[in-house]
Amino acid sequence: MIPVLSNRRRFADLSEQEVLALAISSEEDDARIYRLYAERLRPDFPDSARLFDGMAAEEDTHRRALIDLHRSRFGEVIPLIRREHVAGFHARRPVWLTQSLGLDRIRDEAAAMERDAEAFYRKAAARTQDAATRKLLGDLAAAEAGHQNSAETLAETHLDPESRQGEDRKAHRQFILTWVQPGLAGLMDGSVSTLAPIFATAFATQDTWTTFLVGLAASVGAGISMGFTEAASDDGELSGRGSPVKRGFASGLMTTIGGLGHALPYLITDFWTATVIAMIVVVIELWAIAWIQNRFMETPFFRAAFQVVLGGALVFAAGVLIGSG
């Protein structure tokens, strides 16, 4: 037997009391998760925070009802049994993995929590042959379905269309400031600033391997520099641009990708084949930058394309002229 699973019980082996205890602990855990969501969202999304406060209160109500049922059937002492004690029971995402989730993902996670719990209880009820256990599991499944209905009612109460639209706009703006803007700056820097050293080396040496090494060094070095610069330039507290770690990662990664795009073709041994492919990649990169500016930054496409292509062409020409001379 696998050591990690050796101390986990199968759901089918649990007694009715243990199933009820498992339901109680699950309700407690879900209520705590919803309160964590509410606390995290409260500064920026107060309406959604109130929604999760209400969902946590619903979980508390069902937990109290389950405890009353346990008291009437089995007495005051509730066995200690949790999700992680049961093989195959639906798991919840660790708290530290939810801290980076956006508003929409948190809403989706909450909906999935309720659906998973309902589906699990319904499948478990269908497998059991004991009438009392079947009824108990069916009641739990109905309770989880009721949670979903309560969540929809709470959403209608706390998230009117105007409030939800406003929060969605704010979440989109935060996504732009934290990920898109630093990533776009990195992609532009990596795609444009590395043109000169890469093509200067290419035309000066006409050695594809040397050109690739220079391009790799320039891309990785620029990525590290841009990442640390972005992270150190603004902690996000006053500007509202979000986590400096996330922004630094986006900027550094996209800078490296931008430079590697036209460095990788020089892994081809034929100089002119590699150079032609690298030029095609440069054109694709510059048009991609223009598209991102138009799509996320609302810059008119042709204006963005003119600016990016003109800048890239000037840097490319400088590299070729220097290398050829």
C-alpha positions, -999 to 999 in steps of 0.1 A, spaced: 0 0 0 12 35 -8 24 51 25 6 84 19 -27 67 15 -24 40 41 -41 60 69 -70 72 47 -104 56 49 -127 49 21 -159 68 21 -179 36 17 -163 24 50 -175 53 71 -204 50 95 -234 73 94 -220 92 124 -187 96 107 -203 108 75 -223 134 95 -191 144 113 -173 148 79 -202 170 67 -199 192 98 -161 197 94 -166 204 57 -192 231 64 -168 247 89 -139 247 64 -161 262 36 -173 289 59 -137 298 68 -127 299 31 -156 322 22 -146 345 51 -110 346 38 -124 355 3 -145 382 18 -115 396 38 -93 396 8 -118 413 -15 -132 438 10 -107 467 3 -113 467 -35 -146 448 -40 -168 455 -10 -200 442 -28 -184 409 -35 -171 408 0 -206 411 14 -216 383 -9 -191 360 6 -199 371 41 -235 360 34 -223 327 20 -202 321 51 -233 328 72 -253 302 51 -225 276 58 -228 284 95 -265 278 94 -262 244 78 -234 235 102 -256 242 132 -284 221 116 -260 192 111 -247 195 147 -283 194 160 -289 163 139 -258 147 152 -267 155 188 -302 140 184 -289 108 168 -254 102 183 -249 125 212 -227 154 220 -192 140 210 -185 146 173 -157 124 159 -127 142 144 -128 135 107 -119 158 79 -116 158 41 -80 148 42 -88 117 62 -111 102 35 -97 88 2 -114 103 -29 -132 131 -10 -132 164 -28 -103 186 -18 -101 224 -13 -73 246 -28 -47 255 -1 -51 291 12 -17 302 -1 -28 292 -37 -59 313 -35 -41 345 -25 -32 353 -61 -66 346 -76 -85 374 -93 -121 383 -87 -136 361 -114 -115 331 -104 -126 335 -68 -163 336 -79 -156 305 -100 -139 287 -71 -169 294 -49 -193 280 -74 -171 249 -79 -170 243 -42 -207 240 -40 -210 219 -72 -183 195 -61 -198 190 -27 -233 183 -42 -220 160 -68 -199 140 -43 -229 135 -19 -252 124 -48 -227 99 -61 -221 86 -27 -258 82 -20 -263 63 -53 -236 38 -43 -248 29 -8 -272 0 -1 -282 11 34 -315 31 34 -306 53 64 -272 62 50 -287 68 15 -312 92 30 -285 110 50 -263 114 19 -293 125 -2 -301 152 25 -266 164 24 -267 167 -14 -299 186 -12 -283 209 13 -254 216 -10 -278 224 -39 -296 247 -15 -262 265 -9 -260 272 -46 -295 286 -46 -287 307 -16 -255 320 -33 -275 330 -64 -300 349 -41 -272 366 -22 -256 376 -55 -288 392 -66 -290 410 -33 -254 423 -30 -243 424 -67 -268 444 -88 -258 447 -124 -242 481 -118 -221 470 -89 -209 439 -107 -201 458 -138 -181 483 -117 -162 456 -99 -155 438 -132 -141 471 -147 -119 475 -116 -106 439 -118 -99 444 -155 -80 476 -148 -60 458 -121 -51 431 -145 -39 457 -170 -18 475 -144 -3 443 -129 3 421 -158 -4 436 -192 14 470 -188 47 456 -174 46 426 -198 41 449 -228 69 472 -217 91 441 -213 81 427 -247 88 461 -264 122 463 -247 132 428 -255 120 429 -291 134 463 -300 165 469 -278 181 435 -287 178 441 -324 210 461 -326 234 438 -308 220 406 -324 220 419 -360 253 438 -355 269 406 -344 252 386 -372 265 409 -400 299 415 -384 307 378 -379 282 359 -402 286 332 -376 252 319 -365 264 303 -333 281 334 -321 251 354 -330 228 331 -310 250 333 -279 251 371 -281 213 371 -285 208 347 -257 230 368 -234 213 400 -244 178 386 -239 184 369 -205 204 399 -192 177 424 -204 150 402 -188 168 401 -154 174 438 -155 139 447 -165 124 424 -140 143 438 -111 138 474 -123 101 469 -125 98 453 -91 121 478 -74 106 509 -90 72 508 -74 58 487 -45 23 492 -57 9 506 -24 3 541 -36 0 536 -73 -24 506 -70 -4 487 -97 -4 455 -77 23 432 -65 58 442 -75 68 405 -77 40 398 -103 49 430 -123 86 421 -122 80 386 -133 57 397 -162 82 423 -173 113 401 -170 97 371 -187 83 391 -217 116 409 -221 134 376 -224 108 362 -248 110 393 -269 148 390 -274 148 352 -278 123 354 -306 148 367 -332 178 350 -315 166 314 -318 166 314 -356 204 316 -354 205 280 -342 202 273 -379 237 269 -394 230 287 -427 236 324 -421 211 338 -447 184 313 -439 187 322 -402 188 359 -409 157 359 -431 137 339 -405 149 362 -378 137 392 -398 103 376 -403 101 369 -365 109 406 -359 80 417 -381 57 393 -362 69 406 -328 64 442 -338 29 436 -351 21 416 -319 31 445 -298 9 468 -319 -20 444 -314 -16 442 -276 -14 480 -274 -46 482 -294 -64 454 -276 -55 463 -240 -42 498 -239 -68 512 -264 -42 527 -286 -54 531 -323 -39 501 -341 -23 520 -370 -8 546 -347 7 518 -325 19 499 -355 36 530 -370 53 538 -337 65 503 -330 75 495 -366 93 528 -370 113 524 -338 121 488 -346 132 496 -381 156 523 -368 172 500 -343 174 472 -368 190 495 -394 215 507 -367 225 472 -359 230 462 -396 250 493 -404 272 489 -374 277 452 -381 284 458 -418 309 485 -411 
